[in-house]
């Protein structure tokens, strides 16, 4: 049957692969997706995409009615099921045929025959395929015990409908078989709609080998040699290679001929794999099962035979039977590593979250579906990608794979990347003496910092944070108390800005797999290592296996900081490792730490205690400079005097975005905000400085490093940049007194110039802290011409401005120019801008 539109009933890397191949063959493609996959690569690549439903597979990818409806509605003439989901569902394949839709795969009868292990075993026996001693379906535990005694322990109890290691249990005694009987039947009934079970001899230290087959449906079957898939975890393959190493010639020949004979005996159609258990001690191979679909590991076969199995499947489905032809001899060696979203150090527990950095190497084949920004869920198989390396021989291929994995990064969640690299170094594997049990003895040596308890709000930060993006609304973030943060890094010999942890109130508990030197700074708080108190502000080396606990500040201050020798290994987002939780980017997964997270980084170094230490108190004196919007334009002079005379109380509703203060209400120098609003605090949107005292109505808010870049409220004063660290330590109930200072930190009268540095015609230059100059154009009204003047000045400063400018932020009728005052003082900036 011919068709011009293909629906791909799958997701992930196999869906991407099928769609790309189909398009190369000139086919129109239709993707189906569940809600979590709405922006996945296979959806973007396809010519059309159809939503199936919510995340659960039973309500989306496994719902045959929904898939068939999508095919009919989109005009698809064929469905490629990929692997997993509906790929081996005989009923679905039959329904496709009944609907006049080509099922790209074996016939429904072949899916039924090989879909049940007991019928597959019978077919293999009839075709003369070597079998391990075993049984047919068992009717009772008593029968199972009798048969096991005849076979001899150990035995494997298997569900007839099982697959992927599900529904099987190794039994080494009658007691273990008795214990497993009901459990395996329950799993089988729940997973495969059949509680049928049977026994096979368990081959200890077995290898898993398989043969790739392809049939034209009329009796012609060709084979593509063998593969080894022995490196597995919980019976799931992790590393595959072709050809299988270390097989005696007579075994290799027997595998190929047995696989061909078995599939030819049933007129097999399309791609399939015949799997065997190989007993290296006896040099004997036993039939395991037939996978009636494309296998995950098919790329290694493609690499050594120079064939495209997906293209073969599609061409055969279109009626091109001559595509099935004998391949030439294999060339070289290929090896594939599967990258899983799981934590091998925690029994391969699934790992989910935002991928903050994904980097795959060039020079090798990568079949994947993830990218930076992908949200990985636990709803589906955890495979993220396959890295496939080809070499002239096995040693060459393994070396190329290891080099490729060394250049691979997947940050934001835990993966098995380190475990695979460790497995490649295993001497038994390198010598091809490995078995399906080998990987269980391999561990990931990568140093880890495990989050035993996350604390109230613990985030990764670096200094100075994410600078240069204020104009597009991205705040700098970074440590709120940058002084404590930088001093801790200095104590460890780090660069001042090296990534570390900011802990708000209750700190975290961290377990270290390797010795690590760290320093805890910030507010005075209890700090222990395995329950033994350790000092803050001094480098401490935490031994391997030990747990660091950081408690809540007891009396004064709000935030503590944990800095690590060498810093944390966290990918930069827009040039910074800092976490912006509201934007869900930066740091570890774009969020605060959670219990169960894993961080990486940290080394052992020599350090020195911090001699310069901030004072922490409940009464804070904070230096603030006048402006940008003060008296007499917006506030009365009495308002400003009250502002500096008041004892402000820190409101409980405070955060990194801003610290609210409770105190006297202003009298205001005007009755309303004119065009900008009814309240006198309103102005047209204007850029803000971090540390600005922003009056949102009658209540001031000290804007923090995660605050807004611009808004419609006046700011009579701005905290001096060297004093802003104190904002990070303000605790609800604390008292704040603002001290009037000049930009150099020297004392000044409360009222000097209202924040106005100069005027040139209708252009006003305003002081916005010691590190920002605010330039305003014209009267306070909406005027497109004024906005154009703002833009013109912004372009001029960007192209011809003096060195030391760090950011430019436009408002409706204003431009804020941020500088590093140590390199470009405000008065020099003012002169340059006026010119």
WOWO-V172193 format. One record per residue. RES is the residue in three letters. OMEGA is omega as a letter, one per 40 degrees, with the letter a starting at -180 (* if undefined). Layout:
RES,OMEGA
RES,OMEGA
This chain:
UNK,i
UNK,i
UNK,i
UNK,i
UNK,a
UNK,i
UNK,i
UNK,a
UNK,a
UNK,a
UNK,i
UNK,a
UNK,a
UNK,i
UNK,i
UNK,a
UNK,a
UNK,a
UNK,i
UNK,a
UNK,i
UNK,a
UNK,i
UNK,i
UNK,i
UNK,a
UNK,i
UNK,a
UNK,i
UNK,i
UNK,i
UNK,a
UNK,i
UNK,a
UNK,i
UNK,a
UNK,a
UNK,i
UNK,a
UNK,a
UNK,a
UNK,i
UNK,a
UNK,a
UNK,a
UNK,i
UNK,i
UNK,i
UNK,a
UNK,i
UNK,i
UNK,a
UNK,a
UNK,a
UNK,a
UNK,a
UNK,a
UNK,i
UNK,a
UNK,a
UNK,i
UNK,a
UNK,a
UNK,i
UNK,a
UNK,a
UNK,i
UNK,i
UNK,i
UNK,i
UNK,a
UNK,a
UNK,a
UNK,a
UNK,a
UNK,i
UNK,a
UNK,i
UNK,i
UNK,a
UNK,a
UNK,i
UNK,a
UNK,i
UNK,a
UNK,a
UNK,a
UNK,a
UNK,a
UNK,i
UNK,i
UNK,i
UNK,i
UNK,i
UNK,i
UNK,a
UNK,a
UNK,i
UNK,a
UNK,i
UNK,a
UNK,i
UNK,a
UNK,a
UNK,i
UNK,i
UNK,i
UNK,a
UNK,i
UNK,i
UNK,i
UNK,a
UNK,a
UNK,a
UNK,i
UNK,a
UNK,a
UNK,i
UNK,i
UNK,i
UNK,i
UNK,i
UNK,i
UNK,i
UNK,i
UNK,a
UNK,i
UNK,i
UNK,a
UNK,a
UNK,i
UNK,i
UNK,a
UNK,a
UNK,i
UNK,i
UNK,a
UNK,a
UNK,a
UNK,i
UNK,a
UNK,i
UNK,i
UNK,a
UNK,i
UNK,a
UNK,i
UNK,i
UNK,i
UNK,i
UNK,a
UNK,i
UNK,e
UNK,i
UNK,i
UNK,i
UNK,a
UNK,i
UNK,a
UNK,i
UNK,a
UNK,i
UNK,i
UNK,i
UNK,a
UNK,i
UNK,i
UNK,a
UNK,i
UNK,a
UNK,a
UNK,i
UNK,i
UNK,i
UNK,i
UNK,i
UNK,i
UNK,a
UNK,a
UNK,a
UNK,a
UNK,a
UNK,a
UNK,i
UNK,i
UNK,i
UNK,a
UNK,a
UNK,a
UNK,a
UNK,a
UNK,i
UNK,i
UNK,a
UNK,a
UNK,a
UNK,i
UNK,a
UNK,i
UNK,i
UNK,i
UNK,i
UNK,i
UNK,i
UNK,a
UNK,i
UNK,i
UNK,i
UNK,a
UNK,a
UNK,i
UNK,i
UNK,i
UNK,a
UNK,a
UNK,i
UNK,i
UNK,i
UNK,i
UNK,a
UNK,i
UNK,i
UNK,a
UNK,i
UNK,a
UNK,i
UNK,i
UNK,a
UNK,a
UNK,i
UNK,a
UNK,i
UNK,a
UNK,i
UNK,i
UNK,a
UNK,i
UNK,a
UNK,a
UNK,i
UNK,i
UNK,e
UNK,i
UNK,a
UNK,i
UNK,i
UNK,i
UNK,a
UNK,a
UNK,i
UNK,i
UNK,i
UNK,a
UNK,i
UNK,a
UNK,a
UNK,i
UNK,a
UNK,i
UNK,a
UNK,a
UNK,a
UNK,i
UNK,a
UNK,i
UNK,a
UNK,a
UNK,a
UNK,i
UNK,a
UNK,i
UNK,a
UNK,i
UNK,a
UNK,a
UNK,i
UNK,a
UNK,i
UNK,a
UNK,a
UNK,a
UNK,a
UNK,i
UNK,i
UNK,a
UNK,i
UNK,i
UNK,a
UNK,i
UNK,i
UNK,a
UNK,a
UNK,i
UNK,i
UNK,i
UNK,a
UNK,a
UNK,a
UNK,a
UNK,i
UNK,i
UNK,a
UNK,a
UNK,i
UNK,i
UNK,a
UNK,i
UNK,a
UNK,i
UNK,i
UNK,i
UNK,a
UNK,a
UNK,i
UNK,i
UNK,i
UNK,i
UNK,i
UNK,a
UNK,a
UNK,a
UNK,i
UNK,a
UNK,a
UNK,a
UNK,i
UNK,i
UNK,i
UNK,i
UNK,a
UNK,i
UNK,a
UNK,i
UNK,a
UNK,a
UNK,i
UNK,i
UNK,i
UNK,a
UNK,i
UNK,a
UNK,a
UNK,a
UNK,a
UNK,i
UNK,i
UNK,i
UNK,i
UNK,i
UNK,a
UNK,a
UNK,i
UNK,a
UNK,i
UNK,a
UNK,i
UNK,i
UNK,i
UNK,i
UNK,a
UNK,i
UNK,i
UNK,i
UNK,i
UNK,i
UNK,i
UNK,a
UNK,a
UNK,a
UNK,i
UNK,i
UNK,a
UNK,i
UNK,i
UNK,a
UNK,i
UNK,i
UNK,a
UNK,a
UNK,i
UNK,a
UNK,a
UNK,a
UNK,a
UNK,i
UNK,i
UNK,a
UNK,a
UNK,i
UNK,i
UNK,a
UNK,i
UNK,a
UNK,a
UNK,i
UNK,a
UNK,i
UNK,i
UNK,i
UNK,i
UNK,a
UNK,i
UNK,i
UNK,a
UNK,i
UNK,i
UNK,a
UNK,i
UNK,i
UNK,a
UNK,i
UNK,i
UNK,i
UNK,i
UNK,i
UNK,a
UNK,a
UNK,i
UNK,i
UNK,i
UNK,i
UNK,i
UNK,i
UNK,i
UNK,a
UNK,a
UNK,i
UNK,i
UNK,a
UNK,i
UNK,a
UNK,i
UNK,a
UNK,i
UNK,i
UNK,i
UNK,a
UNK,a
UNK,i
UNK,a
UNK,a
UNK,i
UNK,a
UNK,a
UNK,a
UNK,i
UNK,a
UNK,i
UNK,a
UNK,a
UNK,i
UNK,i
UNK,a
UNK,a
UNK,a
UNK,i
UNK,a
UNK,a
UNK,i
UNK,i
UNK,i
UNK,a
UNK,e
UNK,i
UNK,a
UNK,a
UNK,i
UNK,a
UNK,a
UNK,a
UNK,i
UNK,i
UNK,i
UNK,a
UNK,a
UNK,a
UNK,a
UNK,a
UNK,a
UNK,i
UNK,a
UNK,a
UNK,i
UNK,a
UNK,a
UNK,i
UNK,i
UNK,i
UNK,i
UNK,a
UNK,a
UNK,a
UNK,i
UNK,i
UNK,a
UNK,a
UNK,a
UNK,a
UNK,i
UNK,a
UNK,i
UNK,a
UNK,i
UNK,a
UNK,a
UNK,a
UNK,a
UNK,i
UNK,a
UNK,i
UNK,a
UNK,i
UNK,a
UNK,i
UNK,a
UNK,i
UNK,a
UNK,i
UNK,i
UNK,a
UNK,i
UNK,a
UNK,i
UNK,a
UNK,i
UNK,i
UNK,a
UNK,i
UNK,a
UNK,i
UNK,i
UNK,a
UNK,i
UNK,a
UNK,i
UNK,i
UNK,i
UNK,i
UNK,i
UNK,i
UNK,i
UNK,a
UNK,i
UNK,i
UNK,a
UNK,a
UNK,i
UNK,i
UNK,i
UNK,a
UNK,i
UNK,i
UNK,a
UNK,a
UNK,a
UNK,i
UNK,a
UNK,a
UNK,i
UNK,a
UNK,i
UNK,i
UNK,a
UNK,i
UNK,a
UNK,i
UNK,i
UNK,i
UNK,a
UNK,a
UNK,i
UNK,i
UNK,a
UNK,i
UNK,a
UNK,i
UNK,a
UNK,i
UNK,i
UNK,a
UNK,a
UNK,i
UNK,a
UNK,i
UNK,a
UNK,i
UNK,a
UNK,i
UNK,i
UNK,a
UNK,i
UNK,i
UNK,i
UNK,i
UNK,a
UNK,i
UNK,i
UNK,i
UNK,i
UNK,a
UNK,i
UNK,i
UNK,i
UNK,i
UNK,i
UNK,i
UNK,a
UNK,i
UNK,i
UNK,i
UNK,i
UNK,a
UNK,i
UNK,i
UNK,i
UNK,a
UNK,i
UNK,i
UNK,a
UNK,i
UNK,a
UNK,i
UNK,a
UNK,i
UNK,a
UNK,i
UNK,e
UNK,a
UNK,a
UNK,a
UNK,e
UNK,a
UNK,a
UNK,i
UNK,i
UNK,i
UNK,i
UNK,i
UNK,a
UNK,i
UNK,i
UNK,a
UNK,a
UNK,a
UNK,a
UNK,i
UNK,a
UNK,i
UNK,i
UNK,a
UNK,a
UNK,a
UNK,a
UNK,a
UNK,i
UNK,i
UNK,a
UNK,i
UNK,a
UNK,a
UNK,i
UNK,a
UNK,a
UNK,i
UNK,i
UNK,i
UNK,i
UNK,a
UNK,i
UNK,a
UNK,a
UNK,a
UNK,i
UNK,i
UNK,a
UNK,i
UNK,a
UNK,a
UNK,a
UNK,i
UNK,a
UNK,i
UNK,i
UNK,a
UNK,a
UNK,a
UNK,i
UNK,i
UNK,i
UNK,a
UNK,i
UNK,i
UNK,a
UNK,i
UNK,i
UNK,a
UNK,a
UNK,a
UNK,i
UNK,i
UNK,i
UNK,a
UNK,a
UNK,a
UNK,i
UNK,a
UNK,a
UNK,i
UNK,i
UNK,a
UNK,a
UNK,i
UNK,a
UNK,i
UNK,a
UNK,a
UNK,a
UNK,a
UNK,i
UNK,a
UNK,i
UNK,a
UNK,a
UNK,i
UNK,a
UNK,i
UNK,a
UNK,a
UNK,i
UNK,a
UNK,i
UNK,a
UNK,i
UNK,i
UNK,i
UNK,i
UNK,i
UNK,a
UNK,i
UNK,a
UNK,i
UNK,a
UNK,i
UNK,i
UNK,a
UNK,a
UNK,i
UNK,i
UNK,a
UNK,a
UNK,a
UNK,a
UNK,a
UNK,a
UNK,a
UNK,i
UNK,a
UNK,i
UNK,i
UNK,a
UNK,a
UNK,i
UNK,a
UNK,i
UNK,a
UNK,i
UNK,i
UNK,a
UNK,i
UNK,a
UNK,i
UNK,i
UNK,i
UNK,a
UNK,a
UNK,a
UNK,i
UNK,i
UNK,a
UNK,i
UNK,i
UNK,a
UNK,a
UNK,i
UNK,i
UNK,i
UNK,i
UNK,i
UNK,i
UNK,a
UNK,i
UNK,i
UNK,a
UNK,i
UNK,a
UNK,i
UNK,a
UNK,a
UNK,a
UNK,a
UNK,a
UNK,i
UNK,a
UNK,i
UNK,a
UNK,a
UNK,i
UNK,a
UNK,i
UNK,i
UNK,a
UNK,a
UNK,a
UNK,i
UNK,i
UNK,a
UNK,a
UNK,a
UNK,i
UNK,a
UNK,i
UNK,a
UNK,i
UNK,i
UNK,a
UNK,a
UNK,i
UNK,i
UNK,a
UNK,a
UNK,a
UNK,a
UNK,i
UNK,i
UNK,*
